[in-house]
């Protein structure tokens, strides 16, 4: 069930969007991506949930192809899970889908992404003193406002994504996982 190597990101269609659009499912998938394979019990502990809830939602994620068994991790009866993809691609045209269930799932998905970004940034701000001083000078909280057409906005987003993918530096000494959040949306002109 693992996707080919060239496809690190999964495009969400209407069915898979409905399968992922739940706050706990999105948190479980994120935890598996960030921390690697885990059992429902370990994920429950990490996320402050019951193992029954995490187990149920992991099975739902598996039904929709977001996670799969990681049997090489387990011992005995433990069931380990791993993320299938490294990321998701959301087609914003689904916000205009005629099916209200798809539009509702898209709305839940996007709001959960925004909540996750806020939580990650707040966690960094609350723990930044725990990091070596060199990391303090290597962070950024910027915002820009530029005048663009929708076409130029899509072009810029594509270039930003390409640039970020070109910077993967896994084996260098001192490497840490670094999160980048990008947000591009129009605002009302005065």
LOMAR-537765 format. One line per 4 residues: number of its first residue (from 1); their letters; for each residue x, y, z of N, C-alpha, C, O, CB. Coordinates in pm, whole numbers, plus 50000, padded with zeros to 5 digits. Atoms other than C-alpha are relative to their C-alpha. Glycine has a CB too. Example, Ala and Ser with C-alpha at 12.3 -4.5 7.8 and 13.67 -1.06 7.14 Angstrom:
<atoms>
1	AS	50089,49881,50000,51230,49550,50780,50090,50120,50000,50194,50118,50066,49901,50003,50125; 49918,49881,49994,51367,49894,50714,49923,50109,50073,49974,50220,50090,50041,50046,49858
</atoms>
This chain:
<atoms>
1	XXXX	50082,49881,50000,50000,50000,50000,50086,50127,50000,50035,50235,49973,49907,49999,50120; 49914,49884,50001,50300,50232,50028,50009,50055,49858,50019,49979,49761,50141,49966,50054; 49998,49938,50132,50306,50483,49743,50142,50005,49946,50238,49994,50022,49940,50141,50006; 49866,49994,50060,50597,50509,49497,50082,50114,50059,50027,50214,50106,49989,50018,49848
5	XXXX	49908,49903,49939,50903,50704,49616,49983,50140,49942,49994,50238,50016,50143,49954,49980; 50010,49867,50058,50848,50989,49369,49877,50075,50050,49867,50197,50030,49996,49990,49849; 50121,49937,49950,50510,51060,49533,50005,50007,50152,49945,49924,50220,49875,49923,49953; 49991,49984,49856,50595,51181,49883,49871,50059,50058,49843,50044,50177,50119,50089,50037
9	XXXX	50120,49931,49954,50269,51375,49902,49877,49940,49935,49878,49906,49816,50009,50150,49970; 50125,50058,50049,49917,51245,49864,49902,50112,49970,49880,50201,50052,49941,49901,50103; 50105,49905,50036,49655,51446,49679,49868,49953,50060,49829,49837,50043,49988,50016,49845; 50128,50034,49939,49329,51454,49869,49888,50010,49898,49873,50113,49832,49972,50091,50120
13	XXXX	50122,49993,50080,49017,51365,49675,49883,50010,50098,49904,50013,50219,49986,49874,49903; 50117,49981,49914,48662,51397,49807,49990,49890,50105,49960,49918,50221,49873,50004,49916; 50014,50112,49906,48662,51050,49967,50108,50007,50109,50077,49997,50228,50009,49866,49926; 49892,49997,49901,49004,51077,50134,49991,50123,50089,50030,50119,50205,50137,49995,49931
17	XXXX	50018,49879,49920,48926,51431,50249,49902,49973,50114,49925,50015,50227,49951,50117,49913; 50097,50034,49895,48623,51301,50437,50062,49904,50102,50024,49905,50219,49874,49937,49938; 49936,50095,49909,48845,51027,50585,50102,50063,50093,50125,50011,50202,50067,49894,49921; 49897,49935,49918,49111,51265,50721,49945,50116,50082,50005,50155,50182,50113,50050,49913
21	XXXX	50052,49876,49939,48891,51561,50823,49941,49975,50138,49820,49985,50158,49894,50062,49909; 50037,50017,49860,48881,51488,51195,50123,50041,50081,50233,49996,50052,49955,49850,50032; 49882,49951,49927,49104,51664,51449,50092,49891,50054,50213,49902,50040,49955,50086,50114; 49913,50105,49946,49227,51345,51618,50070,49922,49890,50187,49885,49905,49919,49905,50088
25	XXXX	49935,50071,50110,49295,51171,51288,50117,50081,49945,50223,50026,49916,49898,49970,49886; 49892,49915,50051,49500,51466,51170,50116,50004,50100,50232,50006,50058,49948,50143,49973; 49895,50002,49899,49692,51469,51500,50075,49867,49999,50197,49865,50013,49942,50027,50139; 49936,50131,50006,49758,51095,51477,50094,49990,49880,50207,49944,49893,49894,49889,49994
29	XXXX	49917,50005,50120,49887,51123,51122,50124,50087,50016,50234,50048,49977,49918,50044,49877; 49887,49910,49977,50106,51417,51216,50102,49938,50097,50222,49946,50073,49952,50135,50054; 49911,50062,49902,50249,51232,51518,50079,49886,49936,50198,49870,49962,49920,49947,50121; 49928,50109,50067,50335,50929,51302,50104,50054,49903,50212,49996,49890,49902,49909,49925
33	XXXX	49902,49941,50092,50506,51152,51047,50119,50059,50075,50233,50043,50034,49934,50108,49913; 49892,49932,49927,50705,51348,51303,50084,49906,50086,50205,49923,50097,49941,50108,50088; 49930,50083,49902,50794,51071,51547,50020,49855,49957,50083,49777,50029,49926,50001,50129; 49982,50136,50049,50780,50754,51338,49894,49905,50050,49800,49945,50119,50136,49950,50039
37	XXXX	50100,50101,49966,50589,50430,51387,49970,49995,50150,50057,50020,50234,50045,49865,49952; 50043,50007,49860,50392,50383,51709,49877,49913,50011,49809,49884,49912,49972,50141,50057; 50122,50075,49972,50118,50179,51870,49889,50099,50037,49915,50216,50065,50023,49897,50115; 50114,49917,49960,49771,50312,51947,50018,50048,50145,49984,50162,50177,49868,49922,49986
41	XXXX	49979,49963,49858,49863,50311,52319,50103,50111,50014,50084,50205,50091,50043,49878,50081; 49897,49895,49993,50179,50516,52266,49948,50132,49946,49976,50239,50001,50126,49957,49922; 50058,49878,50055,49992,50763,52049,49898,50060,50096,49889,50182,50109,49934,49972,49865; 50098,49952,49902,49715,50786,52309,50070,50077,50111,50025,50184,50152,49918,49883,50058
45	XXXX	49923,49934,49894,49972,50873,52574,50056,50133,49952,50048,50233,50024,50114,49909,50047; 49940,49880,50056,50144,51129,52350,49895,50111,49981,49923,50228,50005,50067,49968,49866; 50103,49901,50034,49815,51300,52254,49898,50023,50111,49808,50105,50096,49928,49957,49876; 50094,49982,49890,49632,51269,52587,49860,49948,49967,49760,50007,50007,49992,50145,50037
49	XXXX	50127,50060,50041,49360,51047,52440,49991,49858,50055,50089,49806,50109,49985,50000,49844; 50013,50140,49961,49223,50703,52521,50054,49912,49889,50050,49949,49771,49852,49965,50032; 49948,50090,50102,49380,50408,52345,49886,49947,49913,49909,49913,49797,50077,49883,50064; 50115,50041,50081,49030,50306,52230,49973,50099,49888,49947,50060,49774,49875,49986,50088
53	XXXX	50023,49896,50101,48986,50638,52050,50111,49999,49895,50084,50007,49775,49991,50139,50066; 49891,49999,50098,49331,50629,51893,49996,49876,49912,50022,49883,49792,50137,50010,50071; 50008,50124,50077,49285,50267,51787,49890,50011,49893,49912,49974,49778,49973,49880,50094; 50110,49984,50095,48950,50343,51623,50040,50093,49884,50020,50059,49767,49875,50055,50071
57	XXXX	49967,49902,50104,49080,50649,51436,50119,49954,49915,50127,49990,49798,50032,50134,50064; 49893,50058,50081,49397,50466,51326,49942,49903,49897,49987,49899,49783,50104,49929,50088; 50063,50092,50095,49178,50198,51169,49928,50078,49890,49930,50037,49773,49900,49908,50072; 50065,49917,50101,48979,50471,50993,50103,50059,49904,50081,50063,49784,49919,50112,50067
61	XXXX	49893,49948,50086,49301,50626,50865,50053,49890,49907,50084,49917,49791,50115,50055,50086; 49954,50111,50083,49409,50283,50740,49899,49969,49889,49938,49940,49776,50023,49874,50086; 50105,50024,50100,49075,50236,50561,50015,50096,49883,49988,50060,49768,49861,50015,50064; 49985,49898,50104,49147,50557,50369,50143,50009,49945,50173,50096,49864,49958,50135,50056
65	XXXX	49866,50008,50057,49512,50466,50301,50101,50101,50053,50203,50125,49988,49991,50015,49856; 49905,49903,49944,49681,50725,50525,50107,49935,50086,50219,49985,50095,49925,50104,50082; 49905,50072,49916,49848,50475,50760,49995,49853,49962,49900,49807,49898,49969,50020,50152; 49995,50143,50023,49951,50112,50740,50071,49933,50116,50137,49999,50197,50071,49967,49866
69	XXXX	49930,50077,49898,50078,49837,50966,50150,50012,49982,50200,50022,49870,49958,49852,49995; 49854,50003,50000,50445,49844,51060,50041,49877,50081,50093,49891,50192,50062,50134,50062; 49979,50123,49923,50485,49476,51165,50144,49978,50046,50167,49911,50146,49956,49882,49918; 49860,50018,49960,50864,49492,51179,50031,50070,50133,50133,50041,50195,50094,50053,49891
73	XXXX	49980,49927,49875,50830,49725,51480,49949,49922,50121,50001,49937,50232,49931,50136,49993; 50071,50061,49888,50606,49504,51692,50064,49877,50058,50146,49810,49996,49865,49966,49958; 49961,50121,49929,50669,49234,51945,49871,49938,50052,49791,50006,50117,50103,50029,50117; 50120,50067,49951,50400,48981,52018,49875,50055,49933,49865,50060,49811,49989,50016,50151
77	XXXX	50130,49957,50050,50049,49119,51985,49991,50150,49975,49886,50199,49934,49893,49959,50096; 50003,49855,50023,50145,49488,51961,49976,50028,49852,50037,49966,49764,50132,50066,50048; 50022,49958,50138,50010,49654,51649,50060,50139,49982,50017,50236,50045,49847,50000,49964; 49932,49875,50027,50236,49926,51517,49948,50058,49869,49912,49985,49776,50153,49980,49994
81	XXXX	50049,49927,50117,50133,50189,51264,50107,50096,49951,50190,50143,50028,49870,50077,50033; 49910,49899,50058,50327,50414,51027,49921,50079,49895,49823,50029,49838,50128,49934,49936; 50060,49915,50104,50232,50700,50795,50041,49948,49864,50155,49903,49845,50041,50149,50018; 49972,50045,50136,50211,50609,50427,50071,50110,49921,50164,50081,49845,49870,49958,49930
85	XXXX	49945,49888,50076,50293,50956,50288,50071,50097,50094,50056,50090,50216,49888,50073,49922; 49933,49897,49920,50508,51247,50403,49919,50128,50011,49950,50213,50095,50134,50031,49940; 50080,49879,49996,50245,51511,50337,49875,49985,49916,49857,49886,49846,50080,50120,49953; 50126,49998,50074,49909,51597,50187,49994,50122,49912,50044,50229,49947,49881,49997,50096
89	XXXX	50028,49887,50089,49812,51816,49894,49849,50020,49996,49773,49928,49968,50058,49975,49855; 50141,49966,49997,49479,51992,49923,49967,50088,49881,50033,50189,49857,49963,50072,50133; 50047,49922,50114,49297,52120,49615,49889,50093,50051,49779,50048,50084,49948,49906,49884; 50095,49905,49942,49120,52436,49729,49870,50013,49920,49774,50073,49968,50064,50135,50010
93	XXXX	50126,49997,50074,48859,52396,49454,49894,49914,50070,49774,49928,50042,50021,49952,49855; 50096,50082,49925,48700,52141,49688,49915,50084,50095,49812,50038,50144,50073,49892,50080; 50081,49911,49916,48577,52438,49892,49871,50041,49928,49776,50085,49992,50080,50125,50037; 50118,49966,50078,48327,52497,49610,49926,49875,49951,49837,49886,49867,50039,50087,49880
97	XXXX	50065,50125,50042,48224,52130,49571,49850,50008,50027,49809,50059,50132,50062,49878,50074; 50145,49994,49978,47846,52096,49529,49953,49911,50116,49844,49933,50169,49928,49960,49874; 50037,50090,49889,47841,51819,49794,50031,50068,50133,50148,50096,50161,50074,49863,49989; 49974,49934,49872,47797,51980,50138,50091,49919,50093,50161,49977,50176,49869,50028,50070
101	XXXX	49911,50082,49917,47978,51684,50301,50146,50025,49964,50232,50028,50053,49967,49851,49983; 49863,49971,50043,48290,51756,50094,50040,50140,50047,50149,50158,50099,50013,49989,49845; 49969,49863,49954,48273,52130,50168,50022,50002,50151,50113,50069,50200,49886,50098,49961; 49984,50006,49854,48227,52054,50539,50132,49935,50040,50199,49983,50131,49885,49923,50063
105	XXXX	49873,50066,49971,48522,51814,50540,50117,50092,49966,50215,50097,50041,50012,49867,49921; 49894,49906,50037,48736,52072,50358,50015,50108,50106,50126,50146,50141,49971,50065,49862; 49997,49896,49897,48642,52333,50618,50065,49947,50128,50149,50015,50187,49858,50050,50029; 49940,50060,49881,48729,52100,50909,50150,49981,49978,50230,50014,50066,49933,49863,50034
109	XXXX	49859,50025,50032,49057,52005,50740,50081,50129,50010,50184,50133,50077,50013,49940,49860; 49925,49873,50001,49167,52366,50683,50008,50064,50138,50112,50117,50175,49936,50097,49903; 49997,49943,49865,49069,52481,51032,50094,49922,50091,50161,49980,50176,49858,50002,50060; 49907,50080,49919,49261,52193,51186,50145,50029,49962,50231,50033,50049,49970,49850,49984
113	XXXX	49864,49961,50043,49569,52281,50978,50038,50132,50066,50149,50145,50119,50008,50011,49844; 49971,49869,49938,49546,52642,51102,50023,49985,50151,50112,50049,50206,49884,50098,49974; 49983,50023,49856,49506,52520,51462,50134,49934,50028,50203,49970,50124,49885,49912,50055; 49871,50068,49983,49807,52290,51425,50115,50098,49982,50210,50096,50061,50013,49884,49899
117	XXXX	49894,49901,50020,50021,52571,51286,50012,50093,50120,50123,50122,50165,49974,50083,49872; 49999,49912,49883,49922,52797,51575,50060,49928,50121,50142,49985,50194,49857,50048,50034; 49949,50078,49887,49993,52521,51829,50152,49979,49987,50224,49992,50086,49928,49864,50008; 49856,50021,50020,50337,52447,51677,50079,50127,50026,50185,50123,50089,50027,49949,49859
121	XXXX	49931,49873,49977,50436,52813,51677,50000,50036,50148,50101,50080,50201,49935,50112,49917; 50008,49971,49856,50315,52860,52034,50093,49910,50080,50155,49955,50177,49856,49983,50050; 49908,50092,49932,50510,52552,52143,50143,50047,49984,50220,50046,50080,49985,49856,49946; 49864,49947,50021,50825,52694,51985,50026,50121,50090,50129,50129,50155,50021,50039,49851
125	XXXX	49981,49880,49919,50776,53028,52159,50014,49965,50148,50091,50029,50220,49883,50096,49980; 49993,50040,49859,50724,52852,52493,50122,49919,50035,50156,49907,50153,49879,49922,50035; 49885,50086,49972,51030,52629,52458,50129,50050,49937,50230,49981,49940,49973,49859,49950; 49883,49953,50075,51275,52845,52263,50125,50010,50087,50236,50000,50036,49972,50135,49936
129	XXXX	49883,49990,49912,51501,52886,52569,50065,49863,50024,50177,49856,50074,49961,50062,50133; 49944,50134,49985,51552,52507,52572,50098,49965,49889,50170,49866,49899,49888,49898,50003; 49914,50026,50115,51739,52527,52240,50130,50076,50013,50139,50176,50084,49929,50038,49869; 49872,49932,50001,52099,52623,52182,49981,50140,49942,49898,50159,49854,50106,49920,49920
133	XXXX	50014,49862,50049,52143,52998,52121,50013,50013,49848,49957,50106,49790,50103,50087,50065; 49986,49991,50145,52243,52931,51759,49865,49985,49930,49845,50041,49822,50098,49894,49948; 50132,50016,50061,51883,52826,51689,49915,50126,50016,49827,50152,49935,49927,49882,50062; 50078,49877,49979,51747,53152,51828,50017,50095,49883,49922,50162,49843,50042,50069,50130
137	XXXX	49975,49912,50114,51909,53342,51543,49965,49938,49866,49983,50001,49762,50144,50041,50000; 50032,50070,50125,51792,53087,51286,49850,49977,49985,49807,49888,49912,50074,49866,49994; 50145,50013,50010,51418,53132,51330,49941,50126,49937,50009,50228,49924,49937,49975,50139; 50061,49887,50069,51172,53362,51161,49849,50000,50023,49784,49896,50017,50031,49996,49848
141	XXXX	50145,49979,49996,50823,53500,51214,49974,50128,49921,49964,50237,49977,49946,50011,50150; 50018,49884,50088,50769,53728,50918,49863,49995,49934,49800,49890,49926,50110,50006,49894; 50116,49998,50087,50473,53839,50719,50024,50105,49893,50090,50206,49916,49869,50030,50080; 49984,49913,50115,50457,54006,50380,49864,50022,49937,49778,49933,49940,50099,49939,49897
145	XXXX	50119,49974,50080,50182,54168,50183,50046,50051,49865,50113,50154,49856,49904,50103,50070; 49963,49961,50135,50229,54185,49808,49874,49999,49913,49777,49929,49944,50110,49905,49941; 50114,49996,50093,49992,54264,49521,50026,49901,49888,50121,49917,49811,49978,50145,49943; 49982,50106,50098,49951,53955,49301,49865,49959,49941,49760,49977,50003,50070,49878,50063
149	XXXX	50117,50063,50058,49704,53796,49065,49992,49857,50054,50090,49808,50110,50006,50001,49842; 50006,50141,49959,49577,53445,49146,50106,49914,49931,50165,49826,49993,49862,49944,49973; 49901,50078,50075,49806,53307,48874,50141,50019,50057,50214,49922,50077,49998,50039,49853; 49867,49971,49943,50116,53480,49014,50011,49944,50142,50119,49901,50183,50027,50153,50000
153	XXXX	49999,50057,49865,50019,53368,49365,50029,49851,49993,50112,49801,50070,49866,50026,50071; 49974,50144,50017,50007,53002,49251,50145,49977,49958,50210,49883,50005,49904,49939,49895; 49861,50012,50045,50342,53051,49076,50096,50017,50118,50190,49939,50132,50031,50104,49891; 49913,49975,49885,50502,53193,49391,49993,49883,50099,50096,49840,50152,49960,50131,50070
157	XXXX	50015,50115,49909,50361,52911,49607,50080,49882,49947,50150,49815,50024,49851,49962,50017; 49923,50110,50061,50508,52656,49364,50149,50018,50018,50220,49922,50049,49967,49990,49853; 49856,49973,49985,50850,52822,49377,50044,49983,50145,50152,49930,50171,50033,50142,49951; 49967,50017,49857,50845,52832,49758,50009,49851,50033,50102,49808,50100,49894,50070,50091
161	XXXX	49999,50144,49974,50759,52460,49769,50125,49934,49941,50189,49853,50006,49874,49934,49943; 49880,50055,50063,51038,52375,49522,50126,50036,50079,50214,49952,50099,50013,50051,49855; 49884,49956,49923,51288,52579,49722,50013,49922,50130,50122,49877,50165,49991,50150,50029; 49994,50074,49874,51197,52411,50050,50042,49855,49977,50122,49801,50054,49864,50005,50070
165	XXXX	49962,50138,50028,51224,52065,49896,50148,49987,49963,50208,49883,49988,49915,49944,49887; 49859,50006,50040,51571,52150,49762,50095,50016,50119,50216,49996,50102,50029,50107,49897; 49915,49973,49885,51702,52227,50113,50012,49883,50097,50069,49901,50205,49949,50118,50073; 49990,50115,49911,51672,51879,50267,50146,49968,50025,50221,49945,49930,49926,49877,49942
169	XXXX	49860,50013,49963,52000,51832,50456,50012,49899,50115,50061,49934,50223,50060,50137,50040; 50016,50098,49894,51951,51511,50655,50126,49962,50075,50121,49942,50196,49941,49879,49944; 49883,50059,49938,52307,51404,50724,50101,50099,50057,50203,50057,50113,50068,49915,49901; 49903,49901,49951,52480,51730,50817,50001,50002,50154,49896,49987,50216,49967,50141,49944
173	XXXX	49993,49990,49854,52605,51762,51177,49916,50121,50048,49913,50225,49983,50148,50014,50047; 50080,49892,49943,52374,51974,51394,49862,50015,49936,49791,50111,49965,50075,50128,49988; 50128,49992,50068,52071,51903,51176,49886,49971,50096,49892,49877,50175,49996,49903,49882; 50125,50021,49928,51729,51933,51337,49887,50009,49900,49905,50063,49791,49982,50105,50116
177	XXXX	50117,49982,50084,51383,51907,51187,49952,50144,50019,49937,50190,50132,49886,49897,50036; 50042,49860,49995,51270,52260,51102,49865,50010,49930,49850,49965,49816,50107,50096,49934; 50134,49985,50057,50902,52345,51041,49990,50134,49930,50033,50236,49982,49892,49988,50109; 50032,49879,50074,50802,52599,50779,49849,50000,49979,49793,49901,49931,50078,50009,49864
181	XXXX	50142,49983,50030,50446,52724,50762,49989,50109,49895,50046,50217,49910,49917,50036,50129; 50027,49895,50096,50336,52912,50456,49850,50020,49992,49773,49923,49994,50060,49966,49860; 50141,49966,50012,50004,53087,50426,49990,50106,49891,50060,50207,49896,49939,50052,50138; 50021,49901,50106,49888,53271,50115,49850,50016,49983,49780,49921,49949,50069,49957,49865
185	XXXX	50144,49974,50012,49546,53434,50108,49979,50148,49972,50058,50232,50016,49923,49956,50129; 50024,49858,50029,49396,53757,49978,49942,50071,50122,49875,50011,50206,49903,50015,49880; 50060,49916,49895,49307,54040,50213,49932,50119,49933,49966,50156,49820,50107,50048,50104; 50074,49888,50056,49073,54328,50158,50090,50122,49987,50163,50157,50080,49878,50032,50087
189	XX	49924,49877,50020,49234,54638,50010,49921,50116,50057,49798,50115,50058,50031,50023,49850; 50069,49882,49946,49159,54971,50169,49967,50097,49891,49909,50202,49918,50083,50068,50106
</atoms>
